[in-house]
Amino acid sequence: MGLVSAEGMLRKAYENGYAVGQFNINNLEWTKAVLNTAQELNSPVILGVSEGAAKYMTGYVTVTEMVKAMIKGLNITVPVALHLDHGSYEGAYKAIEAGFSSIMFDGSHYPIEENIAKTKELVEVTKKLGLSLEAEVGSIGGEEDGVVGAGEVADPLECKLIADLGVTILAAGIGNIHGKYPENWKGLNFDVLTQIKNITSGVPLVLHGGTGIPEEMIKKAIALGVAKINVNTECQLVFAAATRKYIEAGKDLQGKGFDPRKLLNPGYEAIKASVKEKMQLFGSVNQA
């Protein structure tokens, strides 16, 4: 199976009370770990790529071709969407041209009128091509590739304006943030999430900043219409910790332990374990 739009997998998740994980990828090890875990658990999966990560991997075309080749080489049969994460207006078109199957246009930093105009245009473009489109209202807190959000709580009425444009999925700020959550974090605003669900006419919702949110909050968010949950920081943290442990144990100095295939393997296995844990929590296992 090649790349697919995220629409089918997220519609199914929304209607059946579970969520599909978006796991951001940063290199070959990341991609291989996520794809293999999804296949082993028979789970649909979304590979998220930020503009910064795409640049690091030498461009959108490189990412697309790597993922497509890996799907074939690993014999991946579960549904896989390749998704631009927090895409700019210009970045959205570059990712579309490069063959991404799902696009996020983050217009949350624009005035609502401009966000609506640009989102409407991209809805028309992606629908013609059979791609899914995610839009955002109310910036997500924290920082991701230089995009800084203060953790705003979205206006449900603005959410409806964007949802009514025909977007596939809607990301709405409900107090969630990117990166590590501070000790004084107030938690998710479920009152606003409930209002957004009730007013957006069945559009699946997205929870960004999935790392560090307590399990009971994750489950409650899914029950209130969240069908896509993004995970990035946690995979970075476990990869770094596993790699540090390998080096601090001196294993890179033993035999050919310096070989990157050996050096990076503990991190690869750590990502797999983290992705498995999230897929089980989100309820996407055996939903492919």
C-alpha positions in Angstrom: 0.0 0.0 0.0 1.3 3.4 -0.9 0.7 6.7 0.8 -3.0 7.5 1.6 -4.9 10.6 2.7 -5.6 10.8 6.4 -9.3 11.3 5.8 -10.4 7.7 5.8 -8.4 6.6 8.9 -9.5 9.7 10.9 -13.1 9.5 10.0 -13.1 5.9 11.1 -11.3 6.8 14.3 -13.8 9.7 15.0 -16.8 7.5 14.5 -15.4 4.6 16.6 -14.0 6.4 19.6 -10.2 6.1 19.2 -7.4 8.2 17.8 -4.7 7.8 15.2 -1.2 8.9 16.3 0.9 11.3 14.3 4.5 10.6 15.0 6.9 13.2 13.7 9.9 11.8 11.9 13.4 13.3 11.7 15.6 10.7 9.9 15.7 7.2 8.6 15.7 5.5 12.0 12.7 7.5 13.1 10.7 6.6 10.0 11.7 2.9 10.1 10.8 2.6 13.8 7.3 4.2 13.4 6.5 2.2 10.3 7.6 -1.1 11.7 5.7 -0.6 14.9 2.5 0.4 13.0 2.8 -2.8 10.9 3.4 -5.0 14.0 0.4 -3.5 15.8 -1.8 -3.4 12.6 -2.4 0.3 13.3 -2.9 3.1 10.8 -0.3 5.8 11.2 0.5 9.4 10.3 4.1 10.4 9.7 4.4 14.1 10.6 7.1 16.3 9.1 7.7 19.8 10.2 9.2 22.3 7.7 12.4 22.3 9.8 12.6 18.5 9.7 12.0 18.5 5.9 14.8 21.0 5.5 17.1 18.9 7.7 16.3 15.8 5.5 17.3 17.9 2.4 13.8 18.7 1.2 10.2 17.5 0.8 11.0 15.3 -2.2 13.7 13.4 -0.3 11.2 12.8 2.5 8.5 11.6 0.2 10.8 9.3 -1.8 12.4 7.8 1.4 9.0 7.1 3.0 7.5 5.6 -0.2 10.6 3.4 -0.7 10.6 2.3 2.9 6.9 1.3 2.7 7.8 -0.9 -0.2 11.0 -2.2 1.3 9.5 -3.1 4.6 6.3 -4.4 3.1 4.1 -2.1 5.1 0.5 -2.8 4.4 -1.2 -0.6 7.0 -2.5 2.8 6.0 0.2 5.5 6.1 -0.3 9.2 5.6 2.6 11.5 5.1 1.6 14.8 6.7 3.1 18.3 6.7 3.1 19.5 10.3 2.4 23.2 11.0 2.9 24.1 7.3 3.2 27.7 6.2 1.2 28.8 3.1 4.2 28.5 0.9 5.3 25.2 2.6 1.9 23.7 2.0 2.3 24.1 -1.8 5.8 22.7 -1.7 4.7 19.6 0.2 1.8 19.1 -2.2 4.1 19.3 -5.2 6.5 16.8 -3.5 3.8 14.2 -3.1 2.7 14.5 0.6 -0.7 12.9 1.1 -1.8 15.1 3.9 -1.3 18.8 4.6 -1.6 21.0 7.7 -1.9 24.7 7.0 -1.3 26.6 10.2 -3.0 29.9 9.7 -3.6 30.5 13.4 -1.1 33.4 13.5 -3.1 35.3 10.9 -6.2 37.4 11.6 -9.2 35.1 11.3 -10.3 36.6 8.0 -6.9 35.8 6.4 -6.8 32.3 8.0 -10.3 31.6 6.5 -9.3 32.9 3.0 -6.0 30.9 2.8 -7.6 27.8 4.3 -10.5 27.9 1.9 -8.1 28.1 -1.0 -6.1 25.1 0.2 -9.3 23.1 0.9 -10.2 23.4 -2.8 -6.7 22.5 -3.9 -6.3 19.5 -1.7 -9.8 18.1 -2.4 -9.1 18.1 -6.2 -5.9 16.1 -5.5 -7.5 13.7 -3.0 -5.4 14.9 -0.1 -6.5 15.6 3.5 -6.2 19.1 5.0 -5.7 20.1 8.6 -6.3 23.7 9.7 -5.7 25.4 13.0 -7.5 27.9 15.2 -5.9 29.2 18.4 -2.1 28.7 18.4 -0.7 25.7 20.2 1.6 26.6 23.1 5.4 26.2 23.2 7.8 26.3 20.3 8.2 24.0 17.2 10.8 24.9 14.6 10.6 28.6 15.5 6.8 28.7 15.5 5.9 30.0 19.0 2.5 29.7 20.4 1.3 30.9 23.8 -1.1 28.1 24.4 -4.2 29.9 23.5 -7.7 28.6 23.9 -9.5 28.7 20.6 -12.8 30.6 20.0 -15.4 27.9 19.2 -17.2 30.3 16.8 -13.9 30.7 14.9 -13.5 27.0 14.9 -16.9 26.6 13.2 -16.0 29.2 10.5 -12.9 27.1 9.6 -14.6 23.7 10.0 -17.4 24.9 7.6 -14.9 25.4 4.9 -14.6 21.7 4.4 -11.4 20.9 6.2 -10.7 17.2 6.9 -9.5 17.8 10.4 -9.3 20.7 12.8 -6.6 21.6 15.3 -7.9 23.9 18.1 -5.9 25.2 21.0 -7.3 24.0 24.3 -4.4 24.8 26.6 -2.0 22.2 25.1 1.6 23.0 24.3 4.5 21.7 22.3 7.5 20.3 24.2 7.7 19.5 27.9 4.8 20.6 30.0 5.7 22.8 33.0 4.8 21.8 36.5 2.3 24.7 36.8 0.4 23.6 33.6 -3.3 24.0 34.1 -4.4 21.1 32.0 -6.7 20.8 29.0 -9.8 22.9 28.8 -12.5 20.3 28.3 -15.3 22.9 28.5 -14.0 24.6 25.4 -13.3 21.2 23.7 -16.9 20.2 24.3 -18.1 23.4 22.8 -15.9 23.0 19.8 -17.1 19.4 19.2 -20.7 20.5 19.4 -20.3 23.3 17.0 -18.1 21.9 14.3 -20.5 19.4 12.7 -18.6 16.2 13.2 -15.2 17.3 12.0 -12.5 15.1 13.6 -10.3 17.2 16.0 -6.6 17.1 16.6 -4.6 17.3 19.8 -1.1 18.8 19.3 1.5 18.4 22.0 0.6 14.9 23.0 3.8 14.3 25.0 3.3 14.6 28.7 -0.5 14.9 28.8 -1.9 12.5 31.5 -3.5 9.3 30.2 -6.9 10.2 31.7 -6.9 13.5 29.8 -6.0 11.8 26.6 -8.8 9.3 27.0 -11.3 12.1 27.8 -10.1 14.2 24.8 -10.7 11.2 22.5 -14.2 10.8 23.9 -14.8 14.4 23.1 -14.0 14.1 19.4 -10.2 14.1 19.2 -9.3 11.6 16.5 -5.6 12.6 15.8 -2.9 13.0 18.5 0.5 14.4 17.7 3.7 13.0 19.4 7.2 14.3 18.8 9.0 15.4 21.9 8.6 12.1 23.7 10.3 10.2 20.8 13.2 12.7 20.8 13.6 12.3 24.6 13.7 8.5 24.6 16.0 8.4 21.6 18.4 10.8 23.3 18.3 8.9 26.6 18.9 5.5 25.0 21.8 6.8 22.9 23.3 8.5 26.0 23.1 5.3 28.0 24.8 3.3 25.2 27.7 5.8 25.0 28.1 6.3 28.8 28.3 2.5 29.1 31.3 2.7 26.8 29.6 0.4 24.2 30.8 2.6 21.4 34.3 1.7 22.4 33.8 -2.0 22.3 34.6 -3.8 19.0 32.7 -2.0 16.3 30.3 -0.4 18.6 31.0 2.9 17.0 29.2 1.7 13.8 26.2 4.1 13.5 24.0 1.1 12.8 24.9 -0.2 16.3 25.2 3.3 17.9 21.7 4.3 16.8 19.9 1.0 17.4 19.1 1.6 21.1 17.4 4.9 20.1 15.5 3.1 17.4 14.2 0.5 19.8 13.3 3.2 22.3 11.2 5.0 19.7 9.5 1.7 18.8 8.6 1.1 22.5 7.3 4.7 22.9 5.2 4.5 19.7 3.7 1.1 20.8 2.7 2.6 24.1 1.0 5.5 22.5 -0.8 3.4 19.9 -2.2 1.2 22.7 -3.3 4.3 24.7 -4.9 5.9 21.7 -6.8 2.7 20.8 -5.6 2.4 17.2 -4.2 -1.1 17.5 -5.8 -3.5 15.0 -7.7 -0.7 13.4 -5.8 -0.8 10.1 
